[in-house]
């Protein structure tokens, strides 16, 4: 008996533990469980539409129930009673009448739910009745609520033909999404965003199709020129790469019968769509006998293709288990790709399937693959084996459902040169072409969704031709000068790449072109004197201050001796936290590189983790530098400390460096507009467009003598003081100080 009692207690404890675990689930965890139940039972669009519809019904039912309870509480309050008090029959009836009053719901933006589309009612039906009841309920809901007309899919669940147990299991999981536990105002929007990321942007491409924009397919096809031979796509989706290749062949007067198409697709519905797509265009194909993963069930193990075109899923996680595929022949000579990211598994899979004497591949990957630390050894070997021919970084917002910037890779098994499609190409061994196309975003196209429009970047024919000209021009280039154009392209030697730690990030090789005009010393002095004279004529009481500027400029330009130092060698991170929980001003940094009081609601925020910024200290954030084209950095000069978000890095001049560099001089260096553009330029290795701290501290700053720095800082301070008095002084701060800084930079570069 005692043993049984213990077992019962253990059993209860396990149930309690499970309940606690369920409460700790995130929204993403629950949605992932739903996707697992639908795996193999529905295509990408159906999965997304079903789960969005179910979550929507769950959400509006929760709000309906909350409103119902609120109506009851309001009525009880009017009656002078509380929840739990004994009610008369008349009072109970009155509450019921008020809870059936539709306007009592609509006034608060809540749908009044009839039983046909009430989630609680639908979720209690027998499993076999749910599909048709859901579809009937959705139809009724759209008829009743006019603003929902055509907003929800019709006949979705009956047409999906799910097993009743599968649909019940999905609804049980969706039932865990209690809006009271997920405080997002836009819960439906968050679910929708999740599925856009998971299926359209597709970090889990194995679950569905990811449509590649046509202009990108055209670019890949034009670069690798698959006019005859064998074309392969290991993640072919609906066959778009093949269709575009055939169009290109026909446009060049070729015959599509000269091309053999091989592909593989894991999603069953997309696999069938690819077969229909290719058959409709009369393209002969070999897609294997069924859908399957290219990693775990390679349908073309002996294929060696002349061309590969692909858009693999970005950053696919858990593509294998720790024990699986560890000795696969595809990794020979390169090492095992990590479980956490399939980018290099795709690269090695495609390289294995390329013809070893002449195969060429063009494919897309996320920018993170350019210098991931966990794939460094594989990347190094790829470069040493001379497989990488070219790297093109593309503009943001080229894809329909993400603004991510991605990279187009070209692999080539033969860089020795020879005749190619009428061009005599040179030997390009131990050389890689880097091309930065991020600013080629002038052409846009728009597609309509149900409620809005989506604008995305496309390449037009002229741009595609210009890109190909860069690539073809490099292949045929025979001049002695480097093949290089600042901020656009650079042909790097293997020695350069090794010196940069085997990184393939374009900004490490393509030159940044500082476009600030370089003025002669005399011109700077003359312009300064002119502005000073103008101000003197207006404000005599500033006469002595502004005369000193002229002298400072003249002295500064005559004694410049410049060296360059890494920012990281001059500064020290402070990271002083507000553990004492001081109630002092919380600030942020604006685009003018000044501190400003935060506009965020700080109620309930734990400011003990915020960072203290004291006089003479900097705060820096590289977040979204690549998107905003602004380095967020500021120098604090107040007497009383302030607080700043823990997302910022705080630092100061190192001890012993005070006589080498002034903090104000560093700030002036970063206040130059070209530094913001340079920050954008070197943020290309970050998926989130951040200027990473490691890249920031690697920036080199020209350092003249401390006397020259003081002169420049004095000029700036005087100019700032004058700016508060007159617009002419603003001209001084905007034109003369940057010109002086540009003069110093020019002097430093001429001495290198």
N, C-alpha and C positions, 0 to 999 in steps of 0.2 A: 504493500500500500504506500509506504514511504517512498519507494522507488518510483512508483507511478506519479506521486505528487511532484517529485523532482523533475520528472520528464515533462509533466504538464507545465511547470514553471519555466523550464528551459524552452519549451515550445512557445509559450507566451512571450518570453524574452526575445526569441528570434523574430516573432511577428512584429513586436514593438520596434526592433532594430530595423526591419524591412520598411516599416512605416516611416521611420525617421529618415532612412535613406531615400525613400520616395519623395519626401518633402524637400530634400536637398537637391533634387534634380533641377537642372537649368532648363530653360525653354528649348535650347539647342539639343540637350540630351533627349528630351521627349520627342522632338521632331526626328531625331536620328533613329529612335526606336520605331517610329511610324514608317520611316523610309525602309528600314530593314524588313518590316512586315510586308511592304509592297515590292520589295526587290524581286524582280523576275515576274511580277504580276501586272505591271502597268508601265507604260512609257513615261518619259520625263514630263511631258505636258500633263498627262493624266494624273500622275503622282502630285504634281504641284497644285493642279486645279482641285483635286479631291481634298487634299489637306487644307488648302486655303478655305474651301467651302465649309469643311467640318469645323475648323477653328472659328470661322465667322459665325456659324450657327451656335457654337458653344459660347462665344463671346456675347452675342446679343441676348442669349438666354440668361447668362449670368447678370447682365445689366437689367434685364426684365425682372429677375427675381429680387435683385437689390432694390429696384424701384417699388416693387410690390411690398416689400418689407417697410420701405420708407413711407409709403402711403398709409400703411397700417399704423406706424408710429405717429404720423401726423394726426390721424383721426383720433387715436387714443389720447394724444396731447390735448386735442380740442375737447375731448370728453373728460379731461382731468384724470386720466388713468395712465398706467404704465403697462409695458409688455409683461404678461404673467398674471395681471389682475383678472379677477373673475368678471365675465361679461354677461349681460342679459342677451336673450335671443335677438331682440331688436338691435342692440349694439353690434352683435356679431353679423347680422344681416347687413347693417349699414356699412360696415367695413368691407364686406364682400362686394356690395354695390360699387363702392368707391374703387376697389381694386379691379373692377371690370370696366371702369371708365377710361376709354382710350385716350382722351385728352390729358388725363393725369400722367400718362407716360410720354406723350408727344411733346408736352410743354418742356420736358427735360431732355428731349432728343433721344428718347428710348422707344424702340419698336414695341408695339403691343402685339404679343405673340398669341396666335391661335394654336390649338393642339397640333394641327397638321405640320407646323414648322417650329414647334417648341422642342429644343434639344433634349430636355429631360424626358419628354414623351417618346421621342424618336429613339433615344438611347435605352429605353426600357422595353422596346419591341423585341419579339423573337428574331433571331439572327436572319432567318430566311425571309422576313418581311421588310428588312431595313432598306435595301437598295431601292425598291419601287416606292417606298414611303418617303425616302429622302428626296427622290426626284419629284414626286407629287407635291411634297411640302415646299420645295424650292420654287416650283412653278406657281404655287398659290401665293407664296411670299412676294414674288415679283409682280403678280397681278394686284396684290393688296397694297404694296408699298410702291408707288409710281416712281420714286427716285431710284428704285432698284431694278427698274425695267432693263432687261438684257444685261444686267451686271453680273449675273451668276450663270454658269453653264447649265444647259437643259439636258435632261436624260443622261447625265454624266455617270451615275452609279449603275444604272441598268446596262448601259453600253460597255462599261468596264468589265462586267461579267466576273467580278471577284467571287471567290468562294465565300459563303456567308460567314464562316469562321474568321477569314482574313479581315473582312470589313468590320466585324465585331471587335476584333483585336485592335484595329486601327482606331476605332471609336473609343475603346477603353483607354487607349493612350492619350487621345485628344481630350478625353474627360479629365485627365490630370492637369490640363492647362487651365487652372482656375485664375481668372483675371485678377482676383483679389490678392493672389500671391505674386503676380507679375505686374508691377506697378507702372509699366510703360503706358503712356497715354495712347500711343499708336501701336497696340499689340498686333493688329492685323498687318500693319505696315512692316513690323519687325519680322513677322513670319514670312511675308512676301519677300523681304530683303534676303532672308535666309535662303529661300529657294532660288532666288536669282543668283546668289553666290554659289550655291551648291550645284545647280543644274545649268544655268545659262553661262555664268562665268566659269563654272565647273571645276572646282577643286577636286571633284570626284567624277571625272569624266566617264569612268567605267559604268556609271549608273545612267548615262543619257547622252544625248547629242549636244555638241557645242558647235554652233554654226560659225564658220570663219567668214568675215566680211569679204565680199567679192574682190574689192580692190587689193586686199592683201594677197589673196589667192593669185590674182593676176600678176602681182609683183614677183611672187615666188616663182611662178611659171616662167615669166620673162627672164628672170635671173639664171635659172638652171637649164632652161631651154629643152624640155623633154620631147623632142620632135619625133624620136623613134626609139625603139627598144622597150625595156620593161620599166613600168612605173609602179611604185609600192607606197601604200599608206597604211601603217599599222593601227591607226585609230581613225578609220575613214568616215565615220559618221554617215551622212546621207550620200557620200560620194562626190561632194562639191569640188575637191581637189582634182579628181579625175575628169569631171565635166569641163572644168576650166582648162585643163591641159589639152583636151581634145579640141576645144575651141581655138586655142593658140596654134595647135598643129594645123588646123584647117585654115586659119588666117594666114599662115605662112605657106599655103599651097600644098601642105602635106596630106597624107592619107592616114586616117585614124586606125586603119587596119594594120599599120606598121607599129602600133603600140599595143603592148600586152599589159593589162591592168590587173594588179594584185592588191588585195586589201583585206582588212580584218576589222571587225566591230564587235564589241562585247554586248551591247544592248540589243535584245531580240527584235524590237520594233524598228529601231534605227537600222539594224542589219537588213530587215525586209525592205525598208524604205530605200536603202542604197541599191538593192537589187532592182527595184522598180525604177529608180532614177536613172540608172545606167542602161537598163533595158529599153526605156522609153527613148533614149537617145541613140540606140543602136550601138552601144559600146560593149564589146566583149569583155568579160570580167572573170576573175577568179577570187572569190571572197571566202573560200573555205566551205565546208559542208554545213556549218552552223555558226551562230554567233559564239564568240569566246574571247577571253582575255589574251592579248598578245604576249603577256608575260608568262602566264601559267599554262597556256594551251596554244602555243604558236602553230598556226595552221599552215605556215609556209616555211618549215625549218630549213629547207635546202635552197631557198630562194636567194639569189644574188642579183639585186636590181641595178639597172643603169641609173635610175632616178628615184629619189624618195621625196615626197611632199607630205608634210604632216603638221597638224596643230594638236599636239598631245595635251592632256589636261595639265593645267598649271599646278605644280607643287602637290601632286597626288600623294597622299599619306597612306601608310599601311598597305602598300601595293603587294607586299609579301609578308609572311611571318618571319620571325628571326631565324628559323631553321630552314625555310624554303628557299630554293634557287641559290644556295650559297656557293655551289660549285658549277654554276651554269656556264656553258662554253662561251656565251656571249660576253662574259666579263673577263675572259682570259687576257692577261697582259695589262689590265687596267685596275683591277680590284673590285670589290663588292660594293655596289651602290647602297646607300643607307636606306633603312626601312622607312624613315620619316619623310622622305622626299624622293619621288620617282624621276625627277628631271634627268639625272645622269643615267638612270636605267633606260629611259627612252633613247638617249643619245647613243649608248652602247648597243642597244637593240637595233637601232637603225644602221649604225656603223657596221655591225655584223652582217646585215642583210644587203649592204652595198657591194657591187662588183668591185673586187679588190684592185683592178687595174684602171678603171675609168669611172667608177660610181660617183655621183654627185647628189647631195641631199640639201634641201631647204626646208627649215621647220621653225616653229615659234616656241619660245620658252619665256617664262617670267624673268625679269631683270635680275632677280636674286641668284640665278644660276651662273651669272658672270663672275662672281667671286665668293660663292659659298665656302665657308671654311671646311665643312665636313666632306666636301667633294674635291678639295684642293689636289689631292694626289692623283685622282682620275683626270682632272682638268690639265694638270701638269703633263701627264703622259700623253694626252690627246695632242697637246701643243708640241711636245718633243717628237711625237710620231708624225707631225706635220699634217694632221687631218683637218684642222680648222683653217678655212680659207678666208671667211669674211664674217663680220659681226655688224648688223644694222640695228640700231636702237630706234624704235618707231614712236610716233607721237602718242600722247595720251588720247583717250576717248575714241579709239578706232573701233571698239567693240560695242555692241548694242546695250550691254548690261553692266559694263564696268568702265571706269576711266583709267584703268591701269595701263601703264606703258610697258610694252613687251619687246623682246629682242628676236630678230630674225637671224638664225645661224645658217651659214653655208659650210658644209663639210665637203671635202674633195679628196678622193683617193689618189689623184694624179695631178700634181701641181708642176710637173716638169715642162709643160709647154707643148706646142704643136698646133696643128690646124684644128680649129673648132668652129663649125658653122660659118665657114668662110673667113674667119679671123685667125691670124697667126698670133697665138698667145705665147707669152714668154715664160721662162722658168720662174716660178714664184715660190720656190722651196724656202722654208724657214722665214716666211713673211705672212702677215695677216693684215687684211684691210679692215679698218674700223670706220664706220660711217654713222654720224649722229643726225637723225632726221626728226628730232623732237620739235623743231620749229616749223616743220612742213605741215602745218595744221590749218592752212588757209581755206581749204575746200571742205564744205560740210554738206551732209545730207540729213534729212529728217524722216523719221517713220512715226506713224500714229499708233498709240495704244488706246485702250478703252477710254481713258480719262485724261491723257496728256500726250505730249509729243516728246520724242527723244531725238536729240541732235547728236550726230557723231561725225568724226573726221573720216574723209575718204581721200585716196590718191586719185587724181585724174590722169588721163593718158600722158599729158606732158610731163607730169611729175614722175610717173613710172619710167618714162623714157629717160629722163634726166638721171634718175637713180641708176638705171642700167648703164647709162653712159659713164657714170663714175666707176662702176664695177668693171665694165668692159675696158675702159680707159686704163685702169690699173693693170688689168691682165695683159695689155699690149704696150704698157709704158716702158720706154727704153732710155729716157733721159737720165743724166747723172744726178740731178737734183732730186730730193725726196718727193715722193708722191704725197702731197700734203696741201690742205686748204684749212686754215684756222676755223674752228667751230663747225666743220662739216666732215672732213675725212682725213685719215692719216694711215699710211702703210707702215706698220711697225715690224721691226726685226724680232727674231726670237730672243735676242739678247735684251732688247727693250722690255719684252714681256717678262723675262726672267727677273730683270731688275725691279719690276713692279709686282713681284710675288706671284706670278702666273695668273694675275687678274686679267679678265677680259672686259672690264668696265671701260667704256669708250673714253670717258673724260680723263683717264690716266694717260692717254696717248694723243688725243686730238687737242691741238693748241687752243687755248682761250685767248681771244683777241680783245685786249683792252682798247675800247674805242674812244676813250677820252682824248681830246686834242692835246698835243704836246706844244706848249708855248715857249718861246724863247725867253730867257731871263729878262731881257730888256723890255719885251712886250708885257711881261707880268708886272714889272716895276712901273712902266708907263700907264698901264690900265689901272693899277692900284692908285697911283698918284691922281689920275683923273677922277676916280670915284671919291677919293679922299677930298679933293678940291671941291667937288660938287657938294659933299656933305658939309664941309667947312663953311661954304657960303650960306648954308641954311642954318647951321647950329654952331655958333661961334664958341659956345661954352664947351664943346667937345674938341676944340682945336688941338690941344696938346695930345689928346688920346689918339686921334687919327693921324697926326704927324708921325707918331711913334710906329704906326703900322708900316708906313713907307720905309722907315729905317730898318725895321725888322725884316721886311721882304728883301730889301737890298742886301742886308747882311747875310740873310739865309742863303740866297742864291749864289753867294760867292764862296761859301765854305762848306759845301756839301761833300762829305765823304761817306759813302753808303756801303753797308753790307746787308746780307739777308739772314734772318733768324726764323726758326719755326716758332709759331705761337706757343706750342706745347713746352718749349724750352724756357719760356719767359714767365709762365704763369703757374699757379698752384691752386688746385681745387679746394674750396673751403668747406662746403656742405655742413654748415652750422644749423642745426634744427631748433625749432621753437619748443623744446621739451618743457620749458617753464610755462608754456601756454600763455605767453604774454599777449594781451589784447591790443595789438598795434595794427597800423594800416597794412592792408593786403593790396599788393600792386601787380600789374602785368606790364608788358612791354609793347609799345605801339610801333607802327612802321617807321616812325621818325627816330627810332632807337632811343626812346625816352621812357622812363617809368611813368605809369599812370595808375590811379586808383582802379581796382578791379570793378567791373560792372556785374560780376557773377553774384548770385544769391548765396551768401556765406552762412545763412541760418542752418544750424545743425552740422556744419562742416568741422571736422577735427583739425584745428590749425596747429596742433602740437607737432605734426609731421611737416609743416611748412618750413621753408628755409629762411633764415635771417640774412638780410643784406645790410652790411655796415658801410660806412663812408669809405670810398676808395675801392669798393668791390664791384665786380661785374656780375651780371646774370645773362645767361645764354640759353636759347632754345633753337634747335635745328628742325623742329617739327614743321612739316609741310613747306620747307624752304623751296623745294622743287616745284611746288604748286603755286605759292604766293610770290615767288621771286623776291624774298625778303629774309635776310638773316636777322633774327630777333636777338639783339644784344644791346645792353645799356650799362652805363657806368653810374653808380649811385654817389651823389655828392652832398647829400643831406647830413645833418648832424645826428638825427635820431634814426635808429634802424627801422627797416620796413620788412614785411614778409612777402614771399613770393612762392608760387606753387612748387611742389616737389618735382614737377616735370622739368623745371629749369635746372641748369648746372650753374653753380656760383663759383667764382674764382677771383683771385687777386694776383698782383705782381709778386713773384717769388722774392723771398728775402735775399738780399745781395744783388738784386737786379734793378733796384730803385735808381741807381745812377747810370743805368744802361737804357732804360725805356720808361717813358711816362705813360700812365694809364690813359690820360686824355689823348695822347698820340695814337694809341691803339684804337680808341673809339673813333677818332677822326678817320683812321684808315678804313674802318668798316662802314663809316657813313658815306663813303663814295658810292654812287649808284652802281658803278661797275662791279663792286664787291657783292652786291645783292645778286647781280646777274651771274657772277662767278659761283656764288653759293648754289644757285639753281643748276649751274653747269655741272658741278661735282656731286650733285645729289642723285645722279642717275643710277647708282648701285642699290638704292633703297626702293623697295616695293611701295612704301608709303610716302615716297618723295621727301624723305627726311635728309637733312644734312647731319650725318652721324658725327658724334664727338671725335672719333678717330680721324675723320677727314678734316674736321674743323681745326684741330690742334696741329695738323700737318701743313696748314697754310703758312707760307713764308711771308714775312713782313719786312720791307726795307727799313733799316735802322741807320739814320744819320747820327751824328753826335748828339749828346743830351742837350747841348746848347741850341743846336738847330731845332730839335724837338720842342724845346721851351719857346723858341721864337714862333714856331708854327702854332703851338697851343695858345700863345699870347695873342697872335693874330686872330685866331678863332674866337678867343674870349672877347677881344675888343670888338670883333665883328658882331658877335652875339649881343653884346651890350648895345651896339649901334642899331642893330636890327629892331630892337624894341622902340627905338626912337623914330626911325625913318625907313621907308622902303628902299632907299639907296643903300643903306647898310645891309639890307638883306641881299642885295646884288653882290656885295663884297663877300659875304659868307658863302654864297652859292657858286660864285665864279672864281674868285681869287684863291681861296684855300684849296679847292679841288685842283686848280691849276698848279699850285705849288706842290701838292701831293703827287700829281701826275709827273711833274718835273723831276721829283725825287725818284719815282719809280722808273722813269725813262733813264735817269743817270745810272740807277742800279742795274738795269738790263743791259746797258751799253758796256758795263764793266764785267758782266758775266762771260 
